[in-house]
Amino acid sequence: MVAPVCMSLSKEQFQYISELAMEQAAIVLNPGKEYLVVSRLSPLARSSGHESLGSYIEQMRREAEYSETKKLAVEALTTNETLFFRDLHPFEALEKKLLPEIMARRASERRIDIWSGASSTGQEAYSIAMMLREKFPELGSWNVNILGTDLSGKAIEKARAGIYSQLEVNRGLPMPFLVKYFDKVAEGWQIKPELRKMVTFRQMNLVDRWEGLPVFDVVMMRNVLIYFDVPTRKRILDSIQRTIHPEGVLFLGASETTLNVVDNWGVENCGRTLLYRVKARMAEARTLPN
């Protein structure tokens, strides 16, 4: 029988976890977030056989800098809240304006690259795949690459499997899409193989060096910058600038912005959503020969 875990957390222990989260993932945990640390780390402490959260944290203190225990703890502190077609209006902007523009611009290459950053358990990436298959069947003969990345290895494993509970498919997914693009399995509903083949998932820490990324036409980096301090947000936005097409677009969350963080991103309205484009590279693109 697994021993119950004491849920208390000292000020010193919270400070240690805050510093660990900042060092390894640039996650900001300000005072007042003690409840989050307790709720996220207590299950790990319990499954590791510790009688208290404090003893679990003391184990981390004794281990190497990038031990598996520390890695799992930092991953647990990330927020993996997501749902299919979240907020809807970014997908409307993609369907009605951006994808037709991208297809016209990339007609000779017949290639589109889309990045779902902080993709959690994969609903955003699969929503894009379903929209492409539903609204743009002509892309079936194109080289379409959708990349989903997340810090959490557990979330990436679930995304690759593409299996969701009834509750998860009830959140944002139109019923006709459930019937058309999912198979019923013992664990719930699984994305059909032809959709899973459209998406590649990979574990990635946004604050580490970015390697092996293509040049993206669309970057969905929604609801992740809010967890970082301003210098880290700037570093991530600068990195996106280096891996996005001159006329590529960036989507951020509704409460996120590039304003007062970096100066080289322009913003424009597209229906009910905001799009961000790199100012200098937009100017460069306009001077390129046709």
N, C-alpha and C positions, 0 to 999 in steps of 0.2 A: 504493500500500500504506500502511495506517495505521500510524504509528510506535507502538512500544510505550510505555506510560506508566509512568514511575517511580512506584512505589507509596508512597514515603516521605512522611511528614507531620511537619513540625517542630512543636514546642510552640507557637510563635507562630502558625503557620497553623491549628492546631487551635483555639486561642483565638479567632482571627478567625471561623472557621466557627461556633463555639459562640455567639459574640455575634450573628452574623448570624441564626442559627436562633432565638435568643431574641427579637431585635428584630422579626422579620418573622412568626414563627409561634408564639412563646412556647414553643418546644420546648427542653427542658432536655437539654444534652449535657454530662454530667460527665466529668472525666478517667477514662479507662478505656474511653471510647467511640470512641477513635481508629480502631479497626478498622471501625466502622460508617461513619465518614466516608470512609475509604479505599475500602471496598467499594461505597458508594453513589455517590461522586463520580468515581471512576476511569473508569467507562464514559462519563460526560459529558465528562470531559477528553479521553478518547480520541477520541470522536466529533467533538469540536471541533478536533481536529488538534494538541493540545498534546503535547509530549514528556514532560511531567511534571505531576503533580498540583499541584506548587508553582506552575508557570507559569499553570495554570488559575485557581488561587486569586488570584494576583497580578492577573490580568485582572479578576476580580470586584472587587478593591480599587479599581481605576481607574474602574470604571463608576458610573453613577448609582445612587442609593439603591435604587430598585425596578426595576433592569434585568431583562431577560428571562433573562440568565445567572444572576443571583441567584435569581430566581423558580424556575427549573428546579432549581437546586441545593437550595433549601429543600424543594421538593416531593419531591425524591429522598431526602431525609433522613427523610421520614415513613414509617411502617411500614404497609404495605397488606396484611397477613396477614388472610385471611378465608376462609370456606368456607360452603357452603349449610347452613342450619339449625344454625349453630354453637352448641354447648353444649346444644341441643335444649330444655332445660327452660324457657327464656323463652317459646318458642313454645307449649309445653304450657300455660303459665300464660295466655297470650293466648287459646288455643283454649277451654280448659275454664272459665275464670273471667272474664277481663277483657273479651273481646269480647262475650259475652252481656250483661254488665253495661252496657257502652257502648251496645250496640244498644237495650237497654231504655230507657236514659237519653236517647238521641238519636232515639227513634222518630218524634217529630214533625218533626224537622229532616231526618232520613234522610241524615245526613252524618257521615263519620268521617275524621279527619286523623291520619296517622301519620308520624313523622319518623325516618328512619334516619340519624343523625348519624355522621360519619366512616364513610361507607358503602363506602369503598374501591371495588372493581370491581363492586359491586352485588349480591353474593350474598345479603346480609341482606335488602335491600329486595325482591328477587324471591322470596325464601323466604316473606316475609310475603304477597306477592301470591298465590303458589301456595296457601298455607294458607287464605287468604280464599276463593279460588275453589273449593277442594276441600271445605272444611268449612262455609262459609256462603254457599251459592249464592244465598240470598235477598238478599244484598248487591248482586247484579247490577243491581238497580233503584235502589240508593243512589248518592249522590255520595261515592265513596271516593277519597281522595287520599293517595298514598304519596310522600313526598319523600325522596330520597337526596342527601346532600351530602358533599363531601370536599374537602380542600385541593388534592389532586393533579388537575390538568387531564387528565393521561394516564389516570388511573384512571376519571375521569368519562366520558371518551370510550369506554372499554371497556365501562363500565356501560350507556351509552346504546345501544351496538351489541348488547349482550346475547349476545355470542359467547364460548363457553368451550371450553377444550381437554378432551380425554378425562380427563386427570388432574384437572382442576378439577371436572368433573361427578361424578367418582368420590368426591369428598370431601364426604360428608354428604348427598348428594342421593339419595333413594329411587329405585330403578330405575323403578317405575311412574310417578313424576313426570317422569323423563327422557323416557319414551315419550309421556306425555300432554301435556307443556308445552314440549317442545323440538322443533326441526326439525334434521335432519342437514344440515350445510353443509360446504363444502370446508375451512374453518378449524377445524371441530369441531362444536359444537352451539349453536344459537341459540334463545333464548327466543322463543316464538311471539308474533306481533304483538299479540294480545289481552291478553297479560300485560304486554308492554312499554308498552302504552297506560295501564296502571294506575299506572305509576311515572314520576315526573319527577325527573331528575337535574340538579344544579346545583353548580358549583364554589363553595366557601365556606370562608373562613378563620374559624374559631371565635373568634379573638381580635379580629377586626374588628367593626364595627358590624353588627348583624343587621337586615336590612331585608326587607320583603315576605313575612314568614312568617305563616301562619294561626295560630289557636289549636289546639294539638295535643291529641288524646286520649291518644296514646301517643308517648313519646320513647325511642328506643333509642340511648343514647349510651355504647356499650359499648367498653371497652378503648381509650379515648382520653385520659381524664383522667390516667392514669398518666404521660403524657409531659410534663405541665405541672407547674409549681411550685404551691404552695398558694394564693397570691394569684390566679393565673390560674384555678385550679379553682373558687375562690369566685366569680370574675367570671362564669364560664360557668354555674355552677349558679344564680346570681342571674338571669342572662339567660333560662335555661330557665324559671325560676319565672314570668317575665313573659309567656311565650308558651305556657303549658300550661293546659288546662282546669282549673277548680277541683277536679275529681275525677280529673284525668288522672294517668297513671302514668309514672314514669321507670325505665328499666332501665339499670343500670351493669354493668361487667364484674365477674367474680368477685373480683378483687383490688382493686376500687374501692369507695369509700364516701363518704357525705356527712359522716360523723362526724369531728369535729375540723377540719372545713372550714367548714361552715355549720350554723346551729342550726334553720333553719326547714323542714327536710325530715324527715318521719317515715318510718320503715321498717317493713315488715310482711313476714311470710313468706307465700309462695304456692307450695306444693309444695316443690320443690327450689331455688327462686329467691327473691331478695329484690326487693321493689318499693319505690319511693320516691314519696311524695306530699307536697305542700306542706301543712304543718300549718295555717297561717292560712287558706289558701284552702279547705281541707277544711271548716274550721269555718264559713266564709262560705257554702259550698255547702249545708251542712246547715240554714242559716237561710233559704235562698231558698224562696219559695212554690212549690208544685207546679204 
